[in-house]
Amino acid sequence: MTEYRRHILEDAMPGKRLETEDAAISSTQKLVSATLLAWKREGAAGISARALAGAAGLPVSSIYYHFGDLEHLLESAQSEARAEAGRWCEAQLAAIQGEVRGAAALGPLLATLVDDWCETRRTLAFAWRECQLMALRDTRHLASSAKWDALWQGFWQEICVRLELADMAVATAWMFDGVSAMHLLRWRRPVDRAALSELCDGWAGWLDGRLAAPAAWFELARRDAAALIPPPPHDDPVADAVATAAAATVAHRGIAALTHRAVAAEAGVTLGVVSHKFRTSADLLHAAFEAIYRRMVPHSASELAAVPEIGREEALARLDSGLPAREDLLGADELLSASARDPAFHAFAAQLRYLRGRTSGRYFQALMGRDRPIGPADAAIASALMAGRSRAYVCGGRTRTPDTPTGDFTALLARLDRR
């Protein structure tokens, strides 16, 4: 990729026509670059033949001439993003050659790679996330998402073999997925970076048999994010029903399908009712995401108490079999991606990043037992691990192994049991 094309991908402003100072850039390259930029700036809402052709400075017919249809353009853009991500992986592997071994070395390296990926390869990071969303919306895209999964599995396999942690390669790839998804959420850069290091060091500690150390920056951010939780909704059953219908629309069909008319049909009310309760598309989107968020994250003591106290074997069985429904994962990841790219969802970004792990933490505590209390960082690590695992199975086409029902966590628990 030329420096000019990298400039296009990283620095072009939304809605700005891609300028072609370099005549060597072909029409196909312009269209692919426009697609990658749209995924970064707007997600699926910015994907249409007219919008992409306009951004590339080309007629709409050029998409059909060069790619046959819009779907083939999207696949071509995903292929280019994966190829560039593969080159990034190769560069990282070349840079870290040397005699370094052991779990303690993994924490700083994981944090550095996550930060570099999310900050210097942000366009590619959004392309990966959009591919996962495409696979959730339409199973025809599962094969493309599975190629991303294979790329990261191979990358972390190579790193973990070098560090003599080969049995933890799959789990570390899942951890990379979960932590990097959260690190796309920008809130307060110095605190975000420090908290990332604490969580990655905590993961390395797990592989050495230790729970996470006290995480001062993560816990500071967690307290501040809790202050941003919106108050309970007003007693307005109609508005609540419309918000729930908006959340269902996003979960079933994706953010691009969220319109006042679609929500009215989902809620079984008139278009006028929806427009009266939520005047603008932004209002409706906020209502949908707040409903999704409240479903994802328990807030009250009674909600948290609903997670039962169970023993290790039952907790392990529940975690192993507990994959989210496709529509639930779609709604949650739509919320995550929108919060990562749109400053209007700043408060959601903070809450999603730092308040996760309340339910996962309960199950992880059951795995550890009462005599080994976990901290907020451990709960967040468990949440990130489970999120990455869920995407590997639901978005990446990874298949389960029926004869090893607890195979996903056996090796990890064996390491954690080394007190």
C-alpha positions as CSV (number, residue, x, y, z in Angstrom):
1,M,0.0,0.0,0.0
2,T,1.4,3.4,-1.0
3,E,1.9,6.2,1.5
4,Y,-0.7,8.1,-0.4
5,R,-3.3,5.4,-0.1
6,R,-2.6,5.1,3.6
7,H,-3.2,8.8,3.8
8,I,-6.6,8.3,2.1
9,L,-7.5,5.5,4.5
10,E,-6.5,7.3,7.7
11,D,-7.0,11.0,7.1
12,A,-9.8,11.7,4.6
13,M,-12.7,13.4,6.2
14,P,-16.2,11.9,6.1
15,G,-18.1,12.9,3.0
16,K,-15.0,14.3,1.3
17,R,-14.4,13.1,-2.2
18,L,-11.2,11.1,-2.5
19,E,-8.7,13.2,-4.3
20,T,-6.4,11.6,-6.8
21,E,-3.1,13.3,-6.9
22,D,-1.6,10.0,-7.9
23,A,-2.9,8.9,-11.3
24,A,-1.7,5.3,-10.5
25,I,-4.6,4.8,-8.1
26,S,-7.1,2.8,-10.1
27,S,-10.9,3.1,-9.9
28,T,-11.0,-0.2,-8.1
29,Q,-8.6,1.0,-5.5
30,K,-10.6,4.2,-5.0
31,L,-13.7,2.2,-4.4
32,V,-12.1,-0.1,-2.0
33,S,-10.5,2.8,-0.1
34,A,-13.9,4.5,0.0
35,T,-15.5,1.4,1.5
36,L,-12.8,1.1,4.2
37,L,-13.2,4.7,5.1
38,A,-17.0,4.4,5.3
39,W,-16.6,1.4,7.7
40,K,-14.4,3.5,9.9
41,R,-16.5,6.7,9.8
42,E,-20.1,5.4,9.6
43,G,-20.3,1.6,9.6
44,A,-23.1,0.0,7.7
45,A,-25.1,3.2,7.6
46,G,-22.5,4.6,5.2
47,I,-22.5,1.6,2.8
48,S,-24.5,2.1,-0.4
49,A,-23.5,2.1,-4.0
50,R,-24.3,5.8,-4.4
51,A,-22.4,6.9,-1.2
52,L,-19.3,4.8,-2.0
53,A,-19.2,5.9,-5.7
54,G,-19.6,9.5,-4.6
55,A,-16.8,9.3,-2.1
56,A,-14.5,7.8,-4.7
57,G,-15.5,10.5,-7.3
58,L,-16.8,7.9,-9.7
59,P,-20.2,7.1,-11.3
60,V,-22.3,4.4,-9.6
61,S,-22.0,2.3,-12.7
62,S,-18.3,1.9,-11.9
63,I,-19.1,-0.4,-9.0
64,Y,-21.0,-2.8,-11.3
65,Y,-18.4,-2.5,-14.0
66,H,-15.4,-3.4,-11.7
67,F,-17.0,-5.6,-9.1
68,G,-20.3,-6.9,-10.5
69,D,-22.3,-5.7,-7.5
70,L,-22.0,-4.0,-4.1
71,E,-21.5,-7.3,-2.2
72,H,-18.3,-8.1,-4.3
73,L,-17.0,-4.7,-3.6
74,L,-17.4,-5.3,0.2
75,E,-15.7,-8.6,-0.1
76,S,-12.8,-7.0,-2.0
77,A,-12.4,-4.4,0.6
78,Q,-12.4,-7.0,3.3
79,S,-9.7,-9.0,1.4
80,E,-7.5,-5.9,1.2
81,A,-8.0,-5.1,4.9
82,R,-7.0,-8.7,5.9
83,A,-4.0,-8.5,3.6
84,E,-2.8,-5.3,5.2
85,A,-3.5,-6.7,8.7
86,G,-1.4,-9.7,7.7
87,R,1.4,-7.4,6.8
88,W,1.0,-5.7,10.2
89,C,1.2,-9.1,11.9
90,E,4.4,-10.0,10.0
91,A,6.0,-6.7,10.9
92,Q,5.2,-7.2,14.6
93,L,6.6,-10.8,14.6
94,A,9.8,-9.6,12.9
95,A,10.2,-6.8,15.4
96,I,9.9,-9.0,18.5
97,Q,12.3,-11.8,17.6
98,G,14.6,-12.7,20.5
99,E,15.1,-14.9,23.5
100,V,12.1,-13.9,25.7
101,R,10.0,-16.5,27.5
102,G,7.3,-16.9,30.0
103,A,3.9,-15.5,30.9
104,A,5.3,-12.3,32.5
105,A,6.5,-11.3,29.1
106,L,3.1,-11.6,27.5
107,G,1.4,-8.8,29.4
108,P,3.4,-5.8,28.2
109,L,3.5,-7.2,24.7
110,L,-0.3,-7.8,24.5
111,A,-0.9,-4.2,25.7
112,T,1.5,-2.8,23.2
113,L,0.1,-4.7,20.3
114,V,-3.5,-3.9,21.2
115,D,-2.7,-0.2,21.5
116,D,-0.8,-0.1,18.2
117,W,-3.5,-2.0,16.4
118,C,-6.3,0.3,17.7
119,E,-4.4,3.6,17.3
120,T,-2.2,3.2,14.2
121,R,-4.4,0.7,12.3
122,R,-7.8,2.1,13.3
123,T,-9.2,1.8,9.8
124,L,-8.3,-1.9,9.6
125,A,-9.6,-2.4,13.1
126,F,-13.0,-1.1,12.1
127,A,-13.0,-3.2,8.9
128,W,-12.5,-6.3,11.1
129,R,-15.3,-5.3,13.4
130,E,-17.6,-4.5,10.5
131,C,-16.8,-8.0,9.0
132,Q,-18.0,-9.6,12.3
133,L,-21.2,-7.5,12.2
134,M,-21.7,-8.5,8.5
135,A,-21.5,-12.1,9.5
136,L,-24.0,-11.6,12.3
137,R,-26.4,-9.9,9.9
138,D,-26.0,-12.3,7.1
139,T,-24.5,-15.8,7.4
140,R,-23.1,-15.5,3.8
141,H,-20.3,-13.4,5.4
142,L,-19.3,-16.1,7.9
143,A,-16.5,-17.3,5.6
144,S,-15.0,-13.8,5.4
145,S,-15.2,-13.4,9.2
146,A,-13.6,-16.9,9.7
147,K,-10.6,-15.7,7.7
148,W,-10.0,-12.9,10.2
149,D,-10.3,-15.4,13.0
150,A,-7.7,-17.7,11.3
151,L,-5.4,-14.7,10.8
152,W,-5.4,-13.8,14.5
153,Q,-5.2,-17.4,15.7
154,G,-2.1,-17.9,13.6
155,F,-0.5,-14.7,14.8
156,W,-1.0,-15.5,18.5
157,Q,0.0,-19.1,18.0
158,E,3.4,-17.9,16.7
159,I,3.8,-15.5,19.7
160,C,2.7,-18.0,22.3
161,V,4.9,-20.7,20.9
162,R,7.9,-18.3,21.2
163,L,7.0,-17.5,24.8
164,E,6.5,-21.2,25.6
165,L,2.7,-20.6,26.2
166,A,1.5,-22.6,23.2
167,D,-1.5,-24.1,25.2
168,M,-2.8,-20.5,25.7
169,A,-2.6,-19.4,22.1
170,V,-6.3,-19.8,21.4
171,A,-7.4,-18.1,24.6
172,T,-4.9,-15.3,24.1
173,A,-6.4,-14.7,20.6
174,W,-9.8,-14.4,22.2
175,M,-8.4,-12.1,24.8
176,F,-6.9,-9.9,22.0
177,D,-10.3,-9.8,20.4
178,G,-12.1,-8.8,23.5
179,V,-9.6,-6.2,24.8
180,S,-9.0,-4.6,21.4
181,A,-12.7,-4.2,20.9
182,M,-12.9,-2.3,24.1
183,H,-9.7,-0.3,23.4
184,L,-11.4,1.1,20.3
185,L,-13.7,2.9,22.7
186,R,-11.9,6.2,23.4
187,W,-12.6,8.1,26.6
188,R,-9.6,9.5,28.4
189,R,-6.5,8.5,26.5
190,P,-3.8,8.4,29.4
191,V,-6.2,6.5,31.7
192,D,-7.4,4.2,28.9
193,R,-3.8,3.2,28.1
194,A,-2.8,2.7,31.7
195,A,-5.9,0.6,32.4
196,L,-5.2,-1.5,29.2
197,S,-1.7,-2.3,30.6
198,E,-3.2,-3.3,33.9
199,L,-5.7,-5.8,32.3
200,C,-3.1,-7.3,30.0
201,D,-0.7,-7.8,33.0
202,G,-3.6,-9.4,34.8
203,W,-4.1,-11.8,31.9
204,A,-0.4,-12.7,32.1
205,G,-0.8,-13.2,35.8
206,W,-3.6,-15.7,35.2
207,L,-1.3,-17.7,33.0
208,D,1.2,-17.8,35.9
209,G,-1.5,-18.9,38.4
210,R,-2.1,-15.4,39.9
211,L,-5.2,-13.3,40.0
212,A,-4.9,-9.7,38.7
213,A,-3.1,-7.2,41.0
214,P,-5.0,-4.2,42.2
215,A,-5.6,-2.0,39.1
216,A,-5.6,1.6,40.2
217,W,-6.3,3.2,36.8
218,F,-8.9,0.7,35.8
219,E,-10.7,1.1,39.1
220,L,-10.5,4.9,38.9
221,A,-12.1,4.8,35.4
222,R,-14.7,2.3,36.6
223,R,-15.8,4.7,39.4
224,D,-16.0,7.7,37.1
225,A,-17.9,5.7,34.4
226,A,-20.4,4.5,37.0
227,A,-21.3,8.2,37.6
228,L,-22.3,8.4,33.9
229,I,-25.0,5.8,34.1
230,P,-28.3,7.4,33.1
231,P,-31.1,7.6,35.6
232,P,-33.9,5.1,35.3
233,P,-36.3,5.9,32.4
234,H,-39.4,8.0,33.2
235,D,-42.6,6.2,33.7
236,D,-43.7,6.3,30.1
237,P,-44.9,2.8,29.0
238,V,-45.3,3.9,25.4
239,A,-41.8,5.4,25.1
240,D,-40.4,2.3,26.8
241,A,-42.2,0.1,24.3
242,V,-40.9,2.1,21.4
243,A,-37.3,2.0,22.7
244,T,-37.6,-1.7,23.2
245,A,-38.8,-2.1,19.6
246,A,-35.9,0.1,18.4
247,A,-33.5,-2.2,20.2
248,A,-35.1,-5.2,18.6
249,T,-34.8,-3.6,15.2
250,V,-31.1,-3.1,15.7
251,A,-30.6,-6.6,17.1
252,H,-32.5,-8.3,14.2
253,R,-31.5,-6.2,11.3
254,G,-28.6,-3.9,12.2
255,I,-28.3,-0.2,12.7
256,A,-28.8,0.6,9.0
257,A,-32.4,-0.7,9.3
258,L,-33.3,1.6,12.2
259,T,-36.0,4.0,10.9
260,H,-39.1,5.5,12.5
261,R,-41.2,3.5,10.1
262,A,-39.5,0.2,10.9
263,V,-39.7,0.8,14.6
264,A,-43.4,1.7,14.4
265,A,-44.0,-1.7,12.6
266,E,-42.0,-3.5,15.2
267,A,-43.8,-1.8,18.1
268,G,-47.2,-2.1,16.6
269,V,-47.9,1.6,16.8
270,T,-48.4,4.4,14.3
271,L,-45.5,6.3,12.7
272,G,-46.8,9.4,14.4
273,V,-46.5,7.9,17.9
274,V,-42.8,7.0,17.3
275,S,-42.1,10.5,15.8
276,H,-43.8,12.2,18.8
277,K,-41.7,10.2,21.4
278,F,-38.4,10.4,19.5
279,R,-38.3,13.3,17.1
280,T,-35.0,12.7,15.3
281,S,-33.1,9.6,14.1
282,A,-30.4,10.4,16.7
283,D,-33.0,10.4,19.5
284,L,-34.3,7.0,18.3
285,L,-30.8,5.6,18.1
286,H,-30.0,6.7,21.6
287,A,-33.2,5.1,22.8
288,A,-32.4,1.9,21.1
289,F,-28.8,1.8,22.4
290,E,-29.9,2.6,25.9
291,A,-32.4,-0.3,25.8
292,I,-29.6,-2.6,24.5
293,Y,-27.2,-1.3,27.2
294,R,-29.6,-1.9,30.0
295,R,-30.2,-5.4,28.8
296,M,-26.5,-6.1,28.6
297,V,-25.4,-4.6,31.9
298,P,-27.2,-5.3,35.2
299,H,-27.4,-2.2,37.3
300,S,-29.3,-2.9,40.5
301,A,-28.5,-5.1,43.4
302,S,-31.5,-7.3,42.6
303,E,-30.4,-7.8,39.1
304,L,-26.9,-8.8,40.2
305,A,-28.4,-11.1,42.9
306,A,-30.3,-12.9,40.2
307,V,-27.0,-14.5,39.1
308,P,-27.0,-17.6,41.4
309,E,-24.1,-18.7,43.6
310,I,-23.0,-22.0,42.1
311,G,-20.0,-24.4,42.3
312,R,-17.1,-24.7,40.0
313,E,-18.4,-27.6,37.9
314,E,-21.7,-25.9,37.2
315,A,-20.1,-22.5,36.5
316,L,-17.7,-24.2,34.1
317,A,-20.5,-26.0,32.3
318,R,-22.5,-22.8,32.0
319,L,-19.6,-20.8,30.7
320,D,-18.6,-23.5,28.2
321,S,-22.1,-23.8,26.8
322,G,-23.1,-20.1,27.2
323,L,-22.8,-18.6,23.8
324,P,-25.0,-15.5,23.1
325,A,-27.8,-15.6,20.5
326,R,-26.8,-14.1,17.2
327,E,-29.3,-11.2,17.5
328,D,-28.1,-10.4,21.1
329,L,-24.4,-10.3,19.9
330,L,-25.4,-8.2,16.9
331,G,-27.2,-5.6,19.1
332,A,-24.3,-5.4,21.6
333,D,-21.6,-5.1,18.9
334,E,-23.6,-2.5,17.0
335,L,-23.6,-0.5,20.2
336,L,-19.9,-1.0,20.7
337,S,-19.0,0.0,17.2
338,A,-21.2,3.1,17.2
339,S,-19.8,4.2,20.6
340,A,-16.3,3.8,19.2
341,R,-16.8,6.0,16.2
342,D,-19.3,8.6,17.3
343,P,-18.5,11.2,20.0
344,A,-22.3,11.5,20.7
345,F,-22.0,8.1,22.5
346,H,-19.1,9.2,24.7
347,A,-20.9,8.2,27.9
348,F,-21.8,4.7,26.5
349,A,-18.1,4.3,25.5
350,A,-17.0,4.8,29.1
351,Q,-19.6,2.5,30.6
352,L,-19.1,-0.3,28.0
353,R,-15.4,-0.1,28.6
354,Y,-15.2,0.0,32.4
355,L,-18.4,-1.5,33.8
356,R,-18.3,-4.8,32.0
357,G,-17.8,-8.1,33.8
358,R,-20.5,-7.9,36.5
359,T,-22.1,-11.2,35.4
360,S,-19.0,-12.8,34.0
361,G,-17.2,-12.0,37.3
362,R,-19.8,-13.9,39.3
363,Y,-19.2,-17.0,37.2
364,F,-15.4,-16.6,37.4
365,Q,-15.6,-16.2,41.2
366,A,-17.4,-19.5,41.3
367,L,-14.5,-21.1,39.4
368,M,-12.0,-19.7,41.9
369,G,-14.0,-20.5,45.0
370,R,-14.8,-18.4,48.0
371,D,-11.3,-18.5,49.5
372,R,-9.9,-16.7,46.5
373,P,-11.8,-13.4,46.0
374,I,-11.4,-11.8,42.6
375,G,-11.2,-8.1,41.9
376,P,-12.8,-5.8,39.3
377,A,-9.9,-6.3,36.9
378,D,-10.4,-10.1,37.0
379,A,-14.1,-9.7,36.2
380,A,-13.2,-7.4,33.3
381,I,-10.6,-9.9,32.0
382,A,-13.2,-12.7,32.2
383,S,-15.6,-10.5,30.3
384,A,-13.1,-9.7,27.5
385,L,-12.1,-13.4,27.2
386,M,-15.8,-14.5,26.9
387,A,-16.6,-11.8,24.4
388,G,-13.7,-12.8,22.2
389,R,-14.7,-16.5,22.5
390,S,-18.3,-15.7,21.6
391,R,-17.2,-13.9,18.4
392,A,-14.9,-16.7,17.4
393,Y,-17.8,-19.2,17.6
394,V,-20.8,-17.0,16.4
395,C,-19.0,-14.7,13.9
396,G,-15.9,-16.7,13.0
397,G,-17.4,-20.1,12.2
398,R,-15.3,-21.9,14.9
399,T,-16.9,-25.3,15.7
400,R,-17.4,-26.8,19.1
401,T,-15.9,-30.2,20.1
402,P,-18.7,-32.3,21.6
403,D,-16.3,-34.8,23.2
404,T,-14.5,-32.1,25.2
405,P,-17.3,-30.1,26.8
406,T,-14.9,-28.1,29.0
407,G,-12.0,-28.0,26.6
408,D,-12.1,-24.2,26.2
409,F,-11.1,-23.6,29.8
410,T,-9.3,-26.7,31.0
411,A,-5.8,-25.5,30.3
412,L,-6.5,-22.0,31.7
413,L,-8.0,-23.4,34.9
414,A,-5.0,-25.7,35.3
415,R,-2.7,-22.6,35.2
416,L,-4.9,-20.6,37.6
417,D,-4.8,-23.5,40.0
418,R,-1.0,-23.1,40.3
419,R,-1.2,-20.9,43.4
